[in-house]
Amino acid sequence: MADAAPTLKAVTLELGGKSPLIIFDDADLENAVSGAMLGNFYSAGEVCSNGTRVFVQRKMRARFLERLQQRVQAMRVGDPMRDDTQVGSLISADHLEKVMGYIARGRAEGARVLVGGIAWSTATWPAVISWRRRCSRLSR
């Protein structure tokens, strides 16, 4: 960053981790769902700045989850070379195994998979996972 400063270069710093999205009760439902989908599913979730945790205020939670499930179920998983594919494969079989391991761990810790989370070739159907306990490994 210091090297870029004298010439004002635009830089992006990826620090890793679990970037949270916070959705308040007064948010526009469609915009909130669109933001969560973009934050979670853009680039198959393989960017360190993806919004992999979504915290939704109580009054909005049920409506948000219902609409998110509808939109995720409508996503087309398939061959990334096809124009109609919205979700292609993960980067490797090892990464798919890691993702499926997190889903299994979440279930074991009491999380509910509301939609998706099923392996297909080297892809996984996009998952919406809900938990109420913050002690879940998925929430950290």
Backbone as numpy.savetxt, mean C-alpha at the origin, in Angstrom:
# Nx Ny Nz CAx CAy CAz Cx Cy Cz
23.55 15.61 -0.63 22.72 16.78 -0.63 23.60 18.03 -0.63
24.67 18.00 0.12 25.56 19.16 0.18 26.19 19.43 -1.19
26.52 18.36 -1.94 27.08 18.53 -3.28 26.06 19.15 -4.24
24.80 18.87 -4.03 23.76 19.39 -4.92 23.41 20.84 -4.60
23.62 21.27 -3.37 23.17 22.60 -2.92 23.72 23.76 -3.76
25.02 23.80 -4.10 25.53 24.97 -4.84 24.88 25.18 -6.21
24.35 24.12 -6.82 23.74 24.27 -8.14 22.23 24.06 -8.10
21.65 24.02 -6.91 20.20 23.91 -6.71 19.58 22.74 -7.47
20.18 21.59 -7.39 19.63 20.39 -8.02 18.46 19.87 -7.18
17.44 19.39 -7.87 16.32 18.74 -7.17 16.76 17.33 -6.79
16.54 16.96 -5.55 16.93 15.62 -5.10 15.76 14.99 -4.36
15.75 13.68 -4.37 14.78 12.91 -3.58 15.59 12.00 -2.67
15.29 12.05 -1.40 15.97 11.20 -0.44 15.00 10.16 0.07
15.31 8.89 -0.14 14.47 7.82 0.36 15.12 7.27 1.61
14.43 7.40 2.70 14.98 6.95 3.98 14.43 5.60 4.40
13.56 5.03 3.61 12.98 3.73 3.95 11.91 3.87 5.02
11.47 2.75 5.49 10.49 2.77 6.58 9.07 2.67 6.09
8.17 2.94 6.98 6.74 2.81 6.72 6.11 4.20 6.77
5.96 4.81 5.63 5.42 6.16 5.56 3.91 6.13 5.80
3.42 6.83 6.82 1.99 6.80 7.10 1.21 7.87 6.34
-0.02 7.53 6.02 -1.01 8.49 5.53 -2.00 8.67 6.67
-2.44 9.89 6.89 -3.42 10.15 7.94 -4.63 10.78 7.28
-5.79 10.16 7.47 -7.02 10.64 6.85 -7.99 11.03 7.96
-8.40 12.29 7.93 -9.30 12.82 8.94 -10.75 12.73 8.47
-11.65 12.82 9.43 -13.09 12.69 9.17 -13.61 13.66 8.12
-13.01 14.83 8.01 -13.53 15.82 7.07 -12.91 15.72 5.67
-12.12 14.68 5.43 -11.50 14.51 4.11 -12.56 14.12 3.07
-12.33 14.49 1.83 -13.16 14.05 0.72 -12.89 12.55 0.52
-13.94 11.73 0.58 -13.77 10.28 0.54 -13.04 9.81 -0.72
-13.46 10.24 -1.88 -12.83 9.78 -3.12 -11.37 10.20 -3.20
-11.07 11.43 -2.79 -9.68 11.89 -2.80 -8.84 11.09 -1.82
-9.40 10.80 -0.66 -8.67 10.03 0.35 -8.36 8.62 -0.15
-9.35 7.98 -0.75 -9.14 6.63 -1.29 -8.14 6.67 -2.43
-8.26 7.64 -3.31 -7.30 7.76 -4.43 -5.89 7.97 -3.91
-5.74 8.82 -2.91 -4.41 9.06 -2.33 -3.84 7.81 -1.69
-4.67 7.06 -0.99 -4.20 5.83 -0.35 -3.79 4.80 -1.40
-4.55 4.69 -2.47 -4.21 3.74 -3.52 -2.91 4.13 -4.21
-2.76 5.41 -4.51 -1.52 5.87 -5.14 -0.34 5.64 -4.19
-0.53 5.97 -2.92 0.54 5.83 -1.95 0.93 4.39 -1.67
0.02 3.47 -1.86 0.30 2.06 -1.55 0.64 1.21 -2.76
-0.01 1.46 -3.89 0.11 0.52 -5.00 0.95 1.03 -6.17
1.30 2.31 -6.17 2.15 2.83 -7.23 3.48 2.08 -7.20
3.94 1.64 -8.31 5.21 0.89 -8.46 5.22 -0.39 -7.64
4.06 -1.03 -7.51 3.93 -2.31 -6.79 4.41 -2.19 -5.34
4.36 -0.99 -4.79 4.74 -0.81 -3.40 6.22 -0.89 -3.13
7.03 -0.81 -4.19 8.46 -1.01 -4.02 9.26 0.30 -4.06
8.67 1.34 -3.51 9.36 2.62 -3.36 9.35 2.94 -1.88
10.48 3.34 -1.34 10.59 3.55 0.10 9.65 4.61 0.65
9.17 5.49 -0.20 8.28 6.54 0.28 6.80 6.19 0.13
6.50 4.96 -0.28 5.09 4.58 -0.40 4.39 4.68 0.95
3.14 5.08 0.93 2.34 5.23 2.15 1.76 3.90 2.58
2.57 3.08 3.17 2.16 1.70 3.45 1.27 1.53 4.67
1.10 2.59 5.45 0.17 2.55 6.58 -0.82 3.68 6.39
-2.08 3.39 6.59 -3.11 4.41 6.45 -3.89 4.45 7.76
-3.82 5.58 8.43 -4.56 5.79 9.67 -5.78 6.64 9.33
-6.96 6.10 9.63 -8.21 6.78 9.28 -8.97 7.08 10.57
-9.39 8.33 10.69 -10.15 8.72 11.87 -11.45 7.91 11.95
-11.89 7.62 13.17 -12.99 6.68 13.42 -14.25 6.91 12.59
-14.74 8.14 12.54 -16.00 8.39 11.84 -15.92 8.11 10.34
-14.75 8.20 9.77 -14.55 7.99 8.33 -14.19 6.53 8.02
-13.74 5.79 9.02 -13.13 4.48 8.81 -13.99 3.51 8.01
-15.22 3.26 8.40 -16.07 2.27 7.72 -16.31 2.66 6.26
-16.66 3.92 6.01 -16.90 4.37 4.63 -15.63 4.28 3.80
-14.51 4.66 4.41 -13.22 4.61 3.71 -12.88 3.17 3.32
-12.97 2.25 4.27 -12.62 0.85 3.99 -13.54 0.24 2.93
-14.82 0.56 3.00 -15.76 0.02 2.02 -15.40 0.50 0.61
-15.15 1.79 0.47 -14.82 2.33 -0.86 -13.46 1.85 -1.33
-12.50 1.76 -0.44 -11.17 1.26 -0.80 -11.26 -0.18 -1.30
-12.02 -1.02 -0.60 -12.19 -2.40 -1.03 -12.79 -2.47 -2.43
-13.81 -1.66 -2.69 -14.44 -1.65 -4.02 -13.43 -1.31 -5.10
-12.64 -0.30 -4.85 -11.68 0.15 -5.87 -10.54 -0.83 -6.04
-10.08 -1.44 -4.95 -8.99 -2.42 -5.05 -9.47 -3.67 -5.78
-10.69 -4.11 -5.50 -11.24 -5.29 -6.18 -11.35 -5.07 -7.68
-11.51 -3.84 -8.11 -11.65 -3.52 -9.53 -10.30 -3.42 -10.24
-9.19 -3.45 -9.50 -7.87 -3.34 -10.13 -7.59 -4.59 -10.97
-6.94 -4.40 -12.10 -6.62 -5.51 -12.98 -5.16 -5.93 -12.78
-4.99 -7.15 -12.27 -3.67 -7.72 -12.04 -3.34 -8.58 -13.26
-2.12 -8.45 -13.77 -1.78 -9.25 -14.94 -0.40 -8.95 -15.47
-0.23 -9.30 -16.73 1.02 -9.12 -17.45 1.32 -7.63 -17.58
2.45 -7.17 -17.07 2.75 -5.73 -17.13 2.96 -5.21 -18.55
3.07 -6.08 -19.50 3.24 -5.64 -20.89 1.89 -5.36 -21.57
0.81 -5.72 -20.92 -0.52 -5.46 -21.48 -1.01 -4.07 -21.06
-1.63 -3.37 -21.97 -2.12 -2.01 -21.70 -3.19 -1.96 -20.62
-3.97 -3.03 -20.47 -5.06 -3.01 -19.50 -4.65 -3.46 -18.10
-3.39 -3.83 -17.92 -2.90 -4.25 -16.61 -2.62 -3.03 -15.74
-3.14 -3.06 -14.51 -2.87 -1.99 -13.56 -1.85 -2.41 -12.51
-1.76 -3.70 -12.23 -0.82 -4.22 -11.24 -0.10 -5.41 -11.86
1.21 -5.28 -11.97 2.01 -6.37 -12.53 2.71 -7.14 -11.42
3.76 -7.81 -11.79 4.48 -8.65 -10.84 5.35 -7.82 -9.90
5.75 -8.45 -8.82 6.75 -7.86 -7.92 8.12 -8.07 -8.54
9.13 -7.51 -7.96 10.46 -7.51 -8.54 11.09 -8.91 -8.62
10.72 -9.80 -7.70 11.30 -11.15 -7.70 10.42 -12.10 -6.91
10.68 -13.39 -7.09 9.97 -14.41 -6.30 10.31 -14.26 -4.82
11.55 -13.88 -4.52 11.94 -13.66 -3.11 11.12 -12.54 -2.48
10.90 -11.47 -3.24 10.12 -10.36 -2.70 8.65 -10.77 -2.50
8.12 -11.56 -3.44 6.76 -12.06 -3.30 6.65 -12.89 -2.01
7.63 -13.72 -1.76 7.64 -14.54 -0.55 7.65 -13.65 0.70
8.43 -12.58 0.67 8.48 -11.65 1.80 7.12 -10.99 2.02
6.48 -10.53 0.94 5.17 -9.90 1.05 4.15 -10.88 1.62
4.13 -12.09 1.09 3.17 -13.09 1.58 3.46 -13.45 3.04
4.73 -13.40 3.44 5.09 -13.64 4.84 4.53 -12.56 5.76
4.58 -11.31 5.30 4.00 -10.22 6.10 2.49 -10.39 6.23
1.84 -10.79 5.16 0.39 -11.00 5.21 0.06 -12.12 6.19
0.81 -13.21 6.13 0.59 -14.33 7.06 0.85 -13.90 8.50
1.91 -13.14 8.72 2.23 -12.66 10.07 1.11 -11.75 10.59
0.61 -10.88 9.73 -0.49 -10.01 10.12 -1.71 -10.80 10.55
-2.06 -11.82 9.76 -3.20 -12.67 10.13 -2.97 -13.32 11.49
-1.75 -13.80 11.70 -1.43 -14.47 12.97 -1.52 -13.50 14.15
-1.31 -12.21 13.90 -1.38 -11.20 14.95 -2.76 -10.56 15.06
-3.73 -11.10 14.33 -5.10 -10.62 14.46 -5.57 -9.66 13.40
-4.75 -9.36 12.41 -5.18 -8.47 11.33 -6.15 -9.20 10.42
-7.05 -8.43 9.79 -8.01 -9.02 8.85 -7.63 -8.58 7.43
-7.53 -9.54 6.53 -7.32 -9.22 5.12 -8.71 -9.02 4.53
-9.02 -7.79 4.21 -10.36 -7.45 3.72 -10.54 -7.77 2.24
-9.46 -7.69 1.50 -9.49 -8.02 0.08 -8.05 -8.29 -0.36
-7.88 -9.19 -1.32 -6.57 -9.45 -1.91 -5.64 -10.26 -1.04
-4.33 -10.05 -1.28 -3.33 -10.77 -0.52 -3.14 -12.20 -0.98
-3.51 -12.50 -2.23 -3.40 -13.84 -2.78 -2.30 -13.83 -3.83
-1.37 -14.77 -3.73 -0.27 -14.82 -4.70 -0.78 -15.30 -6.06
-0.23 -14.71 -7.10 -0.55 -15.07 -8.47 0.74 -14.95 -9.26
1.29 -16.07 -9.73 2.56 -16.07 -10.43 3.60 -15.36 -9.55
4.21 -14.29 -10.02 5.13 -13.52 -9.17 4.49 -12.21 -8.74
3.17 -12.17 -8.73 2.44 -10.99 -8.29 1.58 -11.36 -7.09
1.04 -10.37 -6.47 0.05 -10.60 -5.43 -1.12 -9.67 -5.70
-2.31 -10.17 -5.49 -3.47 -9.29 -5.61 -3.32 -8.22 -4.55
-3.49 -6.97 -4.90 -3.35 -5.89 -3.91 -4.21 -6.18 -2.68
-3.64 -5.97 -1.52 -4.32 -6.31 -0.27 -4.73 -5.08 0.51
-5.88 -5.18 1.13 -6.32 -4.20 2.12 -6.39 -4.96 3.42
-5.57 -4.55 4.37 -5.46 -5.25 5.64 -5.84 -4.28 6.75
-6.70 -4.74 7.63 -7.18 -3.90 8.72 -6.77 -4.52 10.05
-6.30 -3.66 10.95 -5.98 -4.13 12.29 -6.36 -3.04 13.27
-6.63 -3.44 14.47 -6.99 -2.46 15.50 -5.90 -2.32 16.55
-5.00 -3.27 16.58 -3.92 -3.23 17.58 -2.67 -2.64 16.93
-2.10 -1.66 17.54 -0.89 -1.06 16.98 0.34 -1.91 17.24
0.20 -2.97 18.00 1.36 -3.80 18.26 1.64 -4.76 17.12
0.79 -4.78 16.10 1.00 -5.65 14.97 2.28 -5.22 14.24
3.03 -6.17 13.79 4.26 -5.89 13.02 3.92 -5.08 11.77
2.74 -5.32 11.22 2.33 -4.59 10.02 2.15 -3.10 10.27
1.85 -2.75 11.51 1.60 -1.33 11.80 2.87 -0.58 12.17
3.97 -1.26 12.21 5.23 -0.57 12.55 6.08 -0.36 11.32
